[in-house]
Amino acid sequence: MARSGLLVLACLSLAACSFDTSNLYQGESAPGATDGAPDITGDSGVSQTDAAPGTPDSGTLPDASESPNDPCDATSPDLIVCMQFEDTPGSTTLLDESQYGNNAVVSNAAFAAGHDGQALQGRSDFSSLLAKSASLDTENQLTIEMWINPDQDIDGGRWGLFDNNGQYGFFLGDGNELRCSTSGGPNVTSPEGVVTALQWQHVACTYDGSSIVLYVNGTEVASANGTGSMSTDGNDGAALAQDSPDGDEFLGRMDTLRVWNVGRSRAELCAGAGLSCP
């Protein structure tokens, strides 16, 4: 056949063919195409966490115990209190998201913008009670940590951060110092001025059975060597943002309160709070 005849037949054959695209999911490009991004809005049937072969799955979060985005790991037996204060305004209960359900019964609870989401707004007429519980009777090790933003400097007296009366307590003291005490174990007080009013900071007290340490934003500010088992004889229960059973109310905002029955390391504190600690 003449060369021109072959060209005519080829063109007619292509015109009679159709390209079936019905089996392509929305957003898929024909082979070799480079323009257009896949639809990941959730309407295309493609999982929003699916990654292309050979690329990291950016939808996977790190382990909850090390993620500041999800600080309450309800599977951990070491976490005995975890409160994020996302409670409904006017609520008479603050939710504990640990597996132990150590909810606080409160009165005059108020909330404000937090370090992450909503925070508890401590004030002079606030009261709280975490009922006496075996899960709060940690004897050999302890960690209390939280974000705080005090309304003002402290001139005399002290403010309760978390206190399990007759057993252990964490306080903000005169001159903006931190204090952590245990009944039967060691006590420690920081220098004045380690906490700043009107500013968010992460504060922590840890006791590992041989030393008690205070941290601000992942930096050690005081420590003391000491051993001894903490008493479990207290009968008043625990309180947050005040002394237990009453008084010494914390004036300021508090967020992401966590209490552990182990002494957490500095690296664990920093990772859990999302701090960049050298």
DABELQUI-V566408 format. One record per helix or strand. SS is the DSSP state (H for helix, E for strand). FROM is the first residue (numbers start at 1). TO is the last residue. Records with the same first field share a line. If there is no record, write none. Layout:
# DABELQUI-V566408
SS: FROM-TO / FROM-TO
This chain:
# DABELQUI-V566408
H: 3-16 / 64-66 / 134-136 / 266-273
E: 79-83 / 93-94 / 104-107 / 110-113 / 118-122 / 127-130 / 142-150 / 158-164 / 168-173 / 177-182 / 188-189 / 201-207 / 211-216 / 219-225 / 238-240 / 252-260
